[in-house]
Amino acid sequence: MSAFLRVEGVNRRFGGYLALNDVSCEVARGHVHALIGPNGAGKTTLFNVISGVLRPTAGRIFLDGRDYTGLRPDGVSRLGVARNFQQVRLVRQLSAVENVMIGCHAGIYRGVAGNLAEFFGLGGAEKAAREKSREMLAFVGMAGKAEVPVDQLTLVDQRRLEVARALASEPSLLLLDEPAAGMNPTELDELKTLIQAIRDRGITIVLVEHHMRLVMSIADRITVLSAGTVIASGTPSEVRQDAAVISAYLGTA
């Protein structure tokens, strides 16, 4: 299967520190591709490079055959790349549905003429965005919490809300950075079901996660990073048996 996302020889240096060292990986369209490795391995740095938050010091990044290396985050978003964050980033003065509407921003930009149409009641973009946002909240299991202020939501619901906001932009590639953090076993099972449902919508997923039970049960392929370098790549069963991965990350238990 041809690569939908391709990372070629990416380096990212912070002064004298090489956070990513010649990292290459390929993500097939429609797959769940996991990035795993110990803390400090470079997983979130790679996410930041893929999403345009950071520019690579060297190397190239391609989405569906298009080289978008160095494109700003807003441009990367318009290509169809969305993400959540390891630390939840929501607008706490807004309700859940209003936060999801932010994800619709590209679709509801109207310009001067469009704003006048909305003012005089001739447009329906805001109404459509609110309806779409409610649909996304229902999809992630928050149908009854649309008007709840963010500060009144649990951390788990805030993580679901970030996923709903990302999905509202209608991405073709979704980057999930530790979405299971703080979840109990029941919530982990619900997250697994949600990730499968997102994949069933035709969205390719790259997942950074430390919960190995979740990763091994849902990933089609896994890339393992250690100290900014790829040390293994393959199916869950292949990675589970890789001696370098066992030594650097999984352990023998």
N, C-alpha and C positions, 0 to 999 in steps of 0.2 A: 504494500500500500504506500503511495507517495506521501511525502511529508506535507502537512498543512502549515505547521510552524517549524522553521529550521533555524537553529542557532549554530553559527560556524566560527570556531576559533575565537570565542569572545574572551577578552581580558578586561578587567576593571581594576584600576589602581587608585588607591587613596594615598597620595604622597609616596612614601616608600613601601606601603603595604599593598601586596597583590591579593585582592579579595577574590578575583576570578582569574584562573590561569588556563587559557586555551580550552575553554569549555565549548563543547559541541554536543548537540542532541537534536533529534527529530521527533516531532509529535504528529501522529497520523490523524487525519480528519475523523471526527466522531469518537475519538478515544478519550479515556481518562488516563492521563499520564502523570505519575507521581514523581516528585522530587523529594528525596529523603537524604538524611545525613545528620551528623551531630551538630549541636549549636556552633555557630561560627563557620559553618561549611561553605556559606555563600549562597544559600537558597533564596533568601529574600533579596539579596543584591541582584541575583539573576532575574527575579521577578521585576525589580525596579528597572533593569535594563530592557527587558522585554516590553514593559508598559511605557517606556519612554521617560520615566522619572530620572533615570541616570543614562548618560551616554557611555557606550563602551569605549575603553581606551584603545582597543583593537578588536577586529572581528566584525562580522555582519549578521544581521537578523532578517529573515524573510517570512512573510505571511502569504500563503497561497501563491508562492512564486514571486512576490513583490518584495524588493529590498527596501525596508523602511528604517534602516539604521540611522540613528540620530534624530528621528522625527520627534517633535514635542509630544507630551502626553495627550493634548487635545487632538492632535492629528492622528495619534495611535488609536484613540478612542473612536474617531470617525472611520477608521479602517475596520472596526468591529471587535476591538479588544477591550474587555472590561475586567475589573478586579475588585476584591475586597482588600482589607488591610489587617495585618497581624494585630495591631492596636486599633480598636473600633474608632472610626472617624465618621461621626454623624453630626448633624446640626441640631444641637440639643434644645434650641428654642422652638423647633418645629415639631409637628406631629409625625407619626410614622408615615402616613400617606404623603405628607408634604416632602419628607426626605426622599421617598421613592420618586416623586415627581422630578426631583433634581436629575435623576437618571434619564428623564425624558427630554432634557434641555435641548439636545440637538434637533429633536423632532418638533419642538414647539417654538423655535426661533422664528419670529414673524417679520422682523424689520419694522420700519416706520409705518408702512401701509397696513401691515398685519396688526400692529398694535392699535391703530385707529379703528380697524374693523372690529377688534375685540372690544374696544371702548364703546362703540356704538351697537354692540350686540350682534355683529354680522359674522363673527368667527366662533369656532368651537374648539380651538386647540387646547385651551386650559381644561375645559370639561373633558375632552378626550384623554388628556394626560392623567387627570384624576381617576377616570374610569379604568384606564390601563394600569395605573399604580395600584388600585384596589385589586385588580386581577392578579398582579404580581404578588401582592401580600397574601392573597388566598392561596396562591401556588406554593408559597413557602410555609404555609400553615399559620398565618396571622390574620385570617379573615375578619375576626372580631376586634382587632386592635388598631384599625386604620387611624382613628382620631386620638389615640393615646400619645401623650408627649413622650419623647425619647427617654427622659429621665425617669419615667415610671415603668420602663420596660426592663426585664431581666437582661443579664449579659447575653444569655443564649438567644433571646428574642432580638437583641440588638445585632447579633451576628446574622440571624436570619434576615433582618431588615437590610443589612448591607448587601446580602445576596440578592434580595428583591430589587434594590436600587440598581445594582449592576445589570440584572436581567432586563430592567426597564429600557436600557439603551439598545436592546436587541443585538447582543454581541454574537459573533461567530466563534470567538475564543474567550473563555472565562478563566481567569487566574484566581485561585482560591488559596489564600495564605493562612494556614492553620485554622480552618473553620471549626474544628472540633475542640478547640481549647476551652476548658472549663465544663465540658459536657459529661453527663453521667452515661452509663451504658444504654439506657432507653433513648436518650437524646442522640447518642451516636448512631443507633439503629435508624432513627428518624432522619438524621443527616445523610446516611447511606442511601435511604429511599429517595431523598430529595436530589442528591447528586445523580442517581440513576435516572430520575425524571428529567433533569436538565439535559443529560446526554441523549435521552430519548427525543428531545426537541431538536436534535441535530447540532447541539452546541459542543464544541471541543473543549475539554477541561484540562488545565494543568494545576495540579494539587500539591501544595507543600503541607506536609502533615507528619506529626510524631506518633500518632496512634497507629501502630503497625497492624493491629487487627483490622482497622478500617481500610488502611492502604492495601493490604494483601487481599482483601475481599472485593475491592472495587476497581483497582487499577488494571488497565490492560498492559501497560509497560511502566517500568520504573527506571529512573536515572538516579544514581547515588553520587553525592558530592562529599568530599572530605578535604578540608583545607583549601577550598576553592578549585579543586580538581575533580573531574569525573573519574571515579574508580570502578564503576560498573554500570551496565545498562542491559535491561532485558525484561523478561516476563517476571511476575512475582515469584514463581517457583525457581527460576534461574537465579534471581537476586538473593533469595533466601539461602541458597546453597553456596553462594560465592564466598570464598575464603577471605578475600579482602574486605568485603562488606561485614562479615561476621567479626572480623578483627577490629574494624574501625567503628562499627556502629551497633549491629544487632546483638553481639555477644553470643555465647554458646548455650545459654539457658533455653 
